[in-house]
């Protein structure tokens, strides 16, 4: 069977996660493109990968490669924010070059809140909590009503950002951001069942993180610390008077 040069006879290249056509900052550091085995794959074939029409990498097929996927790494310098189209070309000895179908991907290298250092992202502002609650804590009445919070606009805020609030050890997922939400404060209401599930705590930490549409993770914002629950008051009884054995009580009557 002769090798064909007709366009789109070869399958499109694929990302390492074929279920998603997006690239985040972490994936861009070591981005591998998969080229599946093709018909009449032979020793000596030259497979060339193109990114937006620019040559980026190639591999010559050896006997051990036949019937196996070819992995080609995209240099980081080629990867920029926005939409990109990938395809490959197979140079087969004695035949015209064959082109693959295109893979369209979306690249986003800007993490929500900017680049985090360690487990905490200083680019995310701590949660805004009503002053009375921040000062005096969440009393039993407030635990039954719920607590309103606010997340300030952050760097690289984008549509479809998914925010997760952490109230103590309990997570609360906030609806994904819409276009009208960008560059505006995000209001979050912590319902009573979340507060009650986390329970009372004299030093409960409240924080949040953001994951954008391509999987960039902001890591956690600096935490707020709240008192949650009824204040515990301990009444110290008056100290008992300690008498020495030879010391009479005051006003002692014979």
C-alpha positions in Angstrom: 0.0 0.0 0.0 1.6 3.3 -1.1 2.2 6.1 1.4 -0.4 8.9 1.0 0.4 12.6 0.9 -3.3 13.7 1.2 -3.9 16.2 3.9 -5.7 15.2 7.1 -5.1 11.5 6.5 -2.9 11.5 9.6 -4.5 11.9 13.1 -4.0 15.2 14.9 -1.3 15.3 17.6 -2.4 15.1 21.2 -1.5 16.6 24.6 -0.5 14.3 27.4 -4.1 14.7 28.8 -6.2 14.1 25.7 -9.4 15.1 27.5 -8.3 18.7 27.7 -7.0 21.1 25.0 -5.4 23.6 27.4 -1.9 24.3 28.7 -1.2 25.8 32.1 2.1 27.3 33.4 3.2 24.0 35.0 2.5 21.9 31.9 4.3 24.4 29.7 7.6 23.8 31.6 7.8 20.2 30.1 5.2 20.1 27.3 5.2 16.8 25.5 3.2 16.3 22.3 2.1 12.8 21.4 2.0 11.5 17.8 0.1 8.3 17.6 1.4 5.4 15.4 0.2 5.9 11.8 -0.3 3.6 8.8 2.8 2.5 7.0 5.1 3.7 9.8 8.6 2.7 8.7 12.2 3.0 9.8 13.7 6.2 8.4 10.5 8.3 8.5 11.1 11.8 9.7 8.3 13.2 11.9 8.3 17.0 12.2 6.2 19.0 14.7 4.9 22.5 13.9 3.5 25.1 16.4 1.5 27.9 14.6 3.3 27.0 11.4 6.8 27.2 13.0 9.0 24.1 13.1 9.6 23.1 16.8 10.9 19.6 17.0 11.5 16.3 15.0 12.4 12.7 15.4 13.6 10.1 12.9 11.9 6.8 13.3 14.0 3.8 14.1 13.0 0.2 14.1 12.1 0.2 17.9 9.7 3.2 17.3 7.5 1.4 14.8 4.0 0.9 16.2 4.6 3.1 19.2 3.6 6.8 20.0 6.2 9.4 19.2 6.8 12.0 22.0 8.1 15.4 21.0 8.9 18.2 23.4 7.9 21.8 22.7 10.6 24.3 23.8 9.3 26.7 26.4 10.2 29.7 24.2 7.5 28.8 21.7 4.7 28.7 24.3 2.8 32.0 24.6 -0.5 33.0 26.0 -3.5 32.5 23.7 -4.6 30.0 21.1 -2.1 27.8 19.2 -2.5 25.2 16.4 -0.3 22.2 16.3 0.3 19.7 13.4 3.0 17.4 12.2 4.5 16.3 8.9 5.8 12.9 8.0 8.6 12.7 5.5 8.5 9.1 4.1 11.3 7.9 1.8 10.1 7.8 -1.8 6.8 9.6 -1.1 5.5 13.1 -0.8 5.2 14.6 2.7 2.0 13.8 4.6 0.4 16.4 6.9 -1.7 15.7 10.0 -5.0 17.2 11.1 -4.5 20.2 13.4 -4.9 20.3 17.2 -6.2 23.7 18.6 -5.1 24.4 22.1 -5.5 27.3 24.6 -2.5 28.5 26.6 -2.6 30.5 29.8 0.6 31.0 31.7 -0.6 33.7 34.1 -1.6 32.2 37.5 -4.4 33.8 39.6 -2.8 36.2 42.0 0.6 35.9 40.3 3.3 33.5 41.0 3.1 31.9 44.5 6.2 31.4 46.7 5.8 28.3 48.8 2.4 27.2 49.9 1.0 30.8 50.4 0.3 33.4 47.7 1.0 36.9 48.9 -0.7 38.2 45.7 -4.1 37.2 47.1 -5.5 39.5 49.7 -6.8 37.9 52.9 -10.6 37.5 53.1 -12.5 40.6 54.0 -14.6 39.8 57.1 -17.2 42.1 58.7 -15.4 44.0 61.5 -17.6 42.9 64.4 -17.1 39.2 63.5 -13.4 39.7 62.9 -13.1 41.5 66.3 -15.4 39.4 68.5 -15.7 36.2 66.6 -18.7 34.1 65.4 -21.1 33.7 68.3 -23.8 30.9 68.4 -26.4 33.2 66.9 -24.1 34.0 64.0 -23.3 30.3 63.5 -27.1 29.7 62.9 -27.3 32.7 60.4 -24.1 32.2 58.4 -21.2 34.5 57.7 -20.8 36.9 54.7 -17.2 37.3 53.4 -15.6 39.2 50.5 -12.7 38.3 48.2 -11.0 41.3 46.8 -10.1 41.5 43.0 -6.8 39.8 42.4 -4.1 39.8 39.7 -4.9 37.8 36.5 -8.6 37.4 37.5 -10.4 35.7 34.6 -13.6 34.2 33.5 -14.3 30.6 34.7 -11.9 31.0 37.7 -13.0 28.5 40.3 -12.6 29.7 43.9 -12.5 27.3 46.9 -13.0 28.6 50.4 -11.5 26.7 53.3 -13.4 27.3 56.6 -11.3 25.4 59.1 -11.1 21.9 57.6 -14.3 22.2 55.5 -14.3 23.3 51.8 -16.8 25.5 50.1 -16.8 25.8 46.3 -17.8 29.2 44.9 -19.6 29.4 41.5 -17.2 30.0 38.7 -16.6 33.6 37.8 -18.5 35.1 34.9 -17.4 37.9 32.6 -19.3 40.5 34.7 -17.5 39.4 37.8 -14.0 40.3 36.6 -12.1 43.1 38.5 -14.9 43.2 41.1 -15.1 42.0 44.7 -16.5 38.5 45.0 -19.2 38.0 47.7 -19.2 34.6 49.5 -21.7 33.5 52.0 -20.7 30.7 54.4 -23.9 28.8 55.3 -24.7 27.6 58.7 -24.1 23.9 57.9 -20.5 24.6 56.9 -19.9 26.5 60.1 -21.5 23.8 62.2 -19.6 21.0 60.4 -16.3 22.7 61.2 -17.4 23.2 64.8 -16.3 25.6 67.5 -12.7 26.7 67.5 -10.9 29.4 69.3 -8.5 29.9 66.4 -10.2 28.8 63.2 -8.4 29.6 60.0 -10.3 30.9 56.9 -8.6 31.2 53.5 -9.2 30.5 49.8 -7.5 29.5 46.6 -8.2 29.9 42.9 -7.9 27.5 40.0 -8.3 29.0 36.5 -9.8 27.3 33.4 -6.6 25.7 32.3 -5.6 24.4 35.7 -3.3 27.1 37.1 -3.5 26.9 40.9 -3.0 30.1 42.9 -2.2 28.2 46.2 -3.7 29.5 49.4 -4.2 33.1 50.3 -2.9 34.4 53.7 -5.4 33.1 56.3 -7.6 35.0 58.7 -8.1 33.6 62.2 -11.5 33.7 63.8 -13.0 32.7 67.2 -16.0 30.5 66.5 -18.5 29.5 69.1 -19.7 30.5 72.6 -17.1 32.4 74.7 -15.9 30.3 77.6 -15.9 32.1 80.9 -14.3 30.6 83.9 -15.1 32.1 87.3 -12.2 31.9 89.6 -13.4 31.4 93.2 -11.9 33.6 95.9 -8.7 32.0 97.2 -9.2 30.2 100.4 -7.4 31.6 103.4 -4.6 29.3 104.4 -4.0 29.2 108.2 -0.9 28.1 110.0 -1.5 25.6 112.8 -0.7 28.0 115.6 -2.6 31.0 114.0 -6.1 31.8 115.3 -8.9 32.8 113.0 -9.8 36.5 113.0 -12.5 37.4 115.6 -12.0 34.0 117.2 -14.1 33.8 120.4 -12.9 31.8 123.4 
